[in-house]
Amino acid sequence: MTDGNLRRIAKQLTPPIVVTGARRVARAADRQLPEWEYVPEGWAGAASGLRGWEDPSVLDAYRTQLPQFRATSEGTAPLAHGTSAAVALGSGSIANQNTMLAFAYALLLASRDRDRVSVLDWGGGLGFHAFVARSVLPAGVDLDYHCKELPQLCEVGRREVPEVTFWDDERALDRVYDLVLASSSLQYSEQWQADLGRLAGATSSHLFLTRVPVVFHHPAFVVLQRTRGHRFDTEYLSWVFNQESLLGHVAASGLQLIREFLIGPGCEALGAPEPDETRAYLFRVRA
């Protein structure tokens, strides 16, 4: 009898209350592990068995936070809320406001002297940045906002956020945009160099990489994040980039760095060879 058959039989024979209790014990054990941990074997050696971004808790967190985030982006209150659904919005923070204003700066540069600006938000969840964009653009400037995401998020987005165009495949990068945005998303791509080249090739004006973890002396390395202390209930891998290497890849794609932003501290991954920082970078196409 195969292991799979044994597991199925055990599931059928085990009372539901025992299964539920076992899951609670397992989650309690997970919470004793560090949230962030260095993965010395790298991406390929650690990716097997991780639930990643397709875990249902990710979709649930974005969907339940959507009305609140839309509301906080309207009116005159500070733009001081994070755009990740992993954490509750709370009352806002100076760090989040700094992040939002850096995005606003990039958007306004990309839209200068235009009556219409197109944006691609690569890995943008349910398009939370689109609400911020609409609130800071001058009256009379049309916003053409596109979001590239996983299919399950796109399905909800098309229904709940009709003002945003959602793409669940690579056709999103066959177009050209005034601003291409990657907010806390590039580091979750195993083949980040190839994706970065495609992002650079999809803009006619500006590329904005934000909420990017970087180090300055050690080569890029991989970390594991366990999110069970937040609104997600999953785990996934991500890169911590070497800043010089990251900027070199963008420069080789024909873009010029015009502004760097300090965003905040890094993840403090257990065992990491160098502490990281979170930064943002605004590039433009060379004339």
PyMOL commands that set and color helices and strands:
alter all, ss='L'
color gray80, all
select helices_A, chain A and resi 3-13+16-31+42-46+52-54+56-72+94-110+128-136+151-160+170-174+186-188+192-201+243-252
alter helices_A, ss='H'
color red, helices_A
select strands_A, chain A and resi 36-39+116-122+142-148+164-167+177-183+203-215+221-226+235-242+255-265+277-285
alter strands_A, ss='S'
color yellow, strands_A
deselect
rebuild
show_as cartoon
